[in-house]
Amino acid sequence: MVITMILGKHLPLWLDNSDKLHFDSLNNDIEVDVVVVGGGVAGLSIATLLKKEGLNVCVLEARRIGHYITSTTTAKLSYTSSLIYSHVLSTFGKEFGLKFKKSYFDGFNKIKEIIDELNIDCDLREVSFYILSSDETKGDILDIELNALNELGIPGKLVNNVPYPFENVGKAIVYENQLELNPIKYLHGLSKYVDGGGSFIFENSRVLDVEDLGERKVAKTENGSVKGKSVVVATNTPIHDPDSVYKHLNQNKSHGLGLLLKKDIKDMFIVFNPFHTLRSTPTSKGEMSIILGEHHSIDDSTDRFEFYKNLRRFSDDLLDVESFEYFWSGGDNLTEDRLAIIGETSQKGTYIATGFNSWGMNTGMVSGIILRDLILGKNNHYSDIFSPLRFKNKEHEIENERIEKFKNRSIKFTDSITKTVHKMNNDEGKIINCELGMLAIYKDNDSNTYILNGRCSHKGCILHWDNGEKIWECPCHGSVFDYKGNVIRAPAIHKLTQH
Ligand SMILES: Cc1cc2nc3c(=O)[nH]c(=O)nc-3n(C[C@H](O)[C@H](O)[C@H](O)COP(=O)(O)OP(=O)(O)OC[C@H]3O[C@@H](n4cnc5c(N)ncnc54)[C@H](O)[C@@H]3O)c2cc1C
């Protein structure tokens, strides 16, 4: 309660600064060319490019368009992501690096082209993007990246005059003419284009199963199913995953603030040591700055409000803050090799797009380009570097470790649920091990209790309580449930059972 007063509304600012747009839910059986499961930036970028080629598509969204990871993004659009080019060049070599560069530039240019062509009003602005380190001794990471940029012919340059609020930082790499936008307005624009003329978008239509009938795939929801020659699974972490790529994905989380400043930020920034990102956007309250930081792995059990407190302190030290307006958290999938996973799975006609490494605004469109080409049987110059099949036969030590740590974890036996509930504070969540098994208990502000199975419905890992978002979260694969057990985030499909 106190934190709400200090930090403003507990909501990603985009959801409060975009028009409402609704689509019906699926209530019959239909057939299209391609079924797209998931209505985030990846699903809608893919659906848009397929429809532009004359294919009929159907997007099935479990909740609302753009309302999960994409609503928590800071939506900086660029043909770079952090210090990615030195990593790609040193790990995979120049030929690979040039393919990677082409994919990022293609995605970036396609977004501009589509926004222009469809006339999408999404607060798009061209700005400079600065990458810098607040630790003088770490300047060499910029030099290494700059060498990679030069070798790959990418137009980033080193500057010594960094604008507000980093005037005191010695040097930065700057990329000119990069983009920032409002991601929900952008997705609404794409959705309005996709829906209609034999193509469809359905909201509140959770896919419970994808069946492979060989020449046809069927995505089944509670009240109807959609058949297509191909299916694209774009649910962030795939809900249908023939090659089990989920075992190679790690989950992170960051915290964001929307704030009004006495002096506005004009550009986009990534700053290291410690890691934060900054940009601003027009809102009904005026120019709103967005600051993101406090990165951590999803299994970090620190009280979530500690992260917000740190972020607030960082903002107060760096900026001249007038008011704190919004706060939220969000996380994305990270891959071991820092490359997205986009392409056809070993199940012919089934495609996935995931592992965006916190850079899915651009990579969502790269997914669109690659999957459009693969589905149409066209040659694509760089699809091989993102293939989901690259993990085949690779050990997944991380998966083994986390199953050991979070599924097989031993928790002290509690003999009485009643006593436990009695001792719990209001607005507290707790996992207990009792004669009924592992239970997840939440006691709300009015002392009502909600008792659920404490194991994730995906692979049975023991859930943990996120007191910031008031959700049960799976530390293994990132599934999220509300306190009533409803699924909020994939890969889980099924609710938690109640006790
Ligand atoms: C805090 C934060 C900051 C970021 N900043 C940037 C940035 O500046 N620039 C950048 O490029 N990227 C950024 N990213 C990354 C980017 O936002 C994500 O990579 C991207 O939004 C992921 O999109 P998605 O479509 O994969 O996921 P989502 O937006 O989560 O879409 C997946 C959709 O699938 C739906 N779904 C799930 N299960 C089912 C089911 N069974 N049936 C039907 N539908 C289902 C979900 O409800 C959801 O709407 C950031 C991410 C975070 C978390």
The ligand as an SDF file (V2000), in Angstrom:
LIG
                    3D

 53 58  0  0  0  0  0  0  0  0999 V2000
   11.2980   -5.2700  -18.8470 C   0  0  0  0  0  0  0  0  0  0  0  0
   11.5840   -5.5600  -20.2830 C   0  0  0  0  0  0  0  0  0  0  0  0
   12.1550   -4.5960  -21.1190 C   0  0  0  0  0  0  0  0  0  0  0  0
   12.3900   -4.8780  -22.4590 C   0  0  0  0  0  0  0  0  0  0  0  0
   12.9090   -3.9070  -23.2770 N   0  0  0  0  0  0  0  0  0  0  0  0
   13.0870   -4.1740  -24.5940 C   0  0  0  0  0  0  0  0  0  0  0  0
   13.5530   -3.1710  -25.4880 C   0  0  0  0  0  0  0  0  0  0  0  0
   13.8160   -2.0370  -25.1010 O   0  0  0  0  0  0  0  0  0  0  0  0
   13.6870   -3.4860  -26.8010 N   0  0  0  0  0  0  0  0  0  0  0  0
   13.4010   -4.7410  -27.2660 C   0  0  0  0  0  0  0  0  0  0  0  0
   13.5480   -4.9910  -28.4620 O   0  0  0  0  0  0  0  0  0  0  0  0
   12.9400   -5.7120  -26.4420 N   0  0  0  0  0  0  0  0  0  0  0  0
   12.7840   -5.4460  -25.1340 C   0  0  0  0  0  0  0  0  0  0  0  0
   12.3110   -6.4240  -24.3040 N   0  0  0  0  0  0  0  0  0  0  0  0
   12.0170   -7.7450  -24.8460 C   0  0  0  0  0  0  0  0  0  0  0  0
   10.6750   -7.7960  -25.5600 C   0  0  0  0  0  0  0  0  0  0  0  0
    9.7420   -6.9600  -24.9210 O   0  0  0  0  0  0  0  0  0  0  0  0
   10.1870   -9.2340  -25.5740 C   0  0  0  0  0  0  0  0  0  0  0  0
   11.1910  -10.0350  -26.1590 O   0  0  0  0  0  0  0  0  0  0  0  0
    8.9160   -9.3880  -26.3720 C   0  0  0  0  0  0  0  0  0  0  0  0
    7.9210   -8.4890  -25.9240 O   0  0  0  0  0  0  0  0  0  0  0  0
    8.4030  -10.8230  -26.2590 C   0  0  0  0  0  0  0  0  0  0  0  0
    7.2940  -10.9180  -27.0940 O   0  0  0  0  0  0  0  0  0  0  0  0
    6.5220  -12.2980  -27.2480 P   0  0  0  0  0  0  0  0  0  0  0  0
    5.5490  -12.1060  -28.3460 O   0  0  0  0  0  0  0  0  0  0  0  0
    7.5000  -13.4120  -27.3400 O   0  0  0  0  0  0  0  0  0  0  0  0
    5.8370  -12.5170  -25.8310 O   0  0  0  0  0  0  0  0  0  0  0  0
    4.4150  -11.9900  -25.2300 P   0  0  0  0  0  0  0  0  0  0  0  0
    4.2580  -10.5250  -25.4250 O   0  0  0  0  0  0  0  0  0  0  0  0
    4.3300  -12.5360  -23.8660 O   0  0  0  0  0  0  0  0  0  0  0  0
    3.3910  -12.7240  -26.1860 O   0  0  0  0  0  0  0  0  0  0  0  0
    3.0770  -14.0960  -26.0500 C   0  0  0  0  0  0  0  0  0  0  0  0
    1.5720  -14.2060  -25.9730 C   0  0  0  0  0  0  0  0  0  0  0  0
    1.2030  -15.5810  -25.9980 O   0  0  0  0  0  0  0  0  0  0  0  0
    0.0530  -15.7160  -25.2060 C   0  0  0  0  0  0  0  0  0  0  0  0
   -0.1190  -17.1220  -24.8040 N   0  0  0  0  0  0  0  0  0  0  0  0
    0.5430  -17.8170  -23.8560 C   0  0  0  0  0  0  0  0  0  0  0  0
    0.0680  -19.0810  -23.7730 N   0  0  0  0  0  0  0  0  0  0  0  0
   -0.9100  -19.1860  -24.6970 C   0  0  0  0  0  0  0  0  0  0  0  0
   -1.7960  -20.2340  -25.0840 C   0  0  0  0  0  0  0  0  0  0  0  0
   -1.7610  -21.4440  -24.4790 N   0  0  0  0  0  0  0  0  0  0  0  0
   -2.7020  -19.9980  -26.0660 N   0  0  0  0  0  0  0  0  0  0  0  0
   -2.7610  -18.7810  -26.6740 C   0  0  0  0  0  0  0  0  0  0  0  0
   -1.9510  -17.7460  -26.3420 N   0  0  0  0  0  0  0  0  0  0  0  0
   -1.0350  -17.9440  -25.3660 C   0  0  0  0  0  0  0  0  0  0  0  0
    0.3100  -14.8020  -24.0270 C   0  0  0  0  0  0  0  0  0  0  0  0
   -0.8900  -14.4630  -23.3470 O   0  0  0  0  0  0  0  0  0  0  0  0
    1.0070  -13.6230  -24.6740 C   0  0  0  0  0  0  0  0  0  0  0  0
    0.1260  -12.5590  -24.9860 O   0  0  0  0  0  0  0  0  0  0  0  0
   12.0760   -6.1580  -22.9720 C   0  0  0  0  0  0  0  0  0  0  0  0
   11.5070   -7.1190  -22.1370 C   0  0  0  0  0  0  0  0  0  0  0  0
   11.2640   -6.8300  -20.8120 C   0  0  0  0  0  0  0  0  0  0  0  0
   10.6320   -7.8720  -19.9510 C   0  0  0  0  0  0  0  0  0  0  0  0
  1  2  1  0
  2  3  1  0
  2 52  2  0
  3  4  2  0
  4  5  1  0
  4 50  1  0
  5  6  2  0
  6  7  1  0
  6 13  1  0
  7  8  2  0
  7  9  1  0
  9 10  1  0
 10 11  2  0
 10 12  1  0
 12 13  2  0
 13 14  1  0
 14 15  1  0
 14 50  1  0
 15 16  1  0
 16 17  1  0
 16 18  1  0
 18 19  1  0
 18 20  1  0
 20 21  1  0
 20 22  1  0
 22 23  1  0
 23 24  1  0
 24 25  2  0
 24 26  1  0
 24 27  1  0
 27 28  1  0
 28 29  2  0
 28 30  1  0
 28 31  1  0
 31 32  1  0
 32 33  1  0
 33 34  1  0
 33 48  1  0
 34 35  1  0
 35 36  1  0
 35 46  1  0
 36 37  1  0
 36 45  1  0
 37 38  2  0
 38 39  1  0
 39 40  1  0
 39 45  2  0
 40 41  1  0
 40 42  2  0
 42 43  1  0
 43 44  2  0
 44 45  1  0
 46 47  1  0
 46 48  1  0
 48 49  1  0
 50 51  2  0
 51 52  1  0
 52 53  1  0
M  END
$$$$
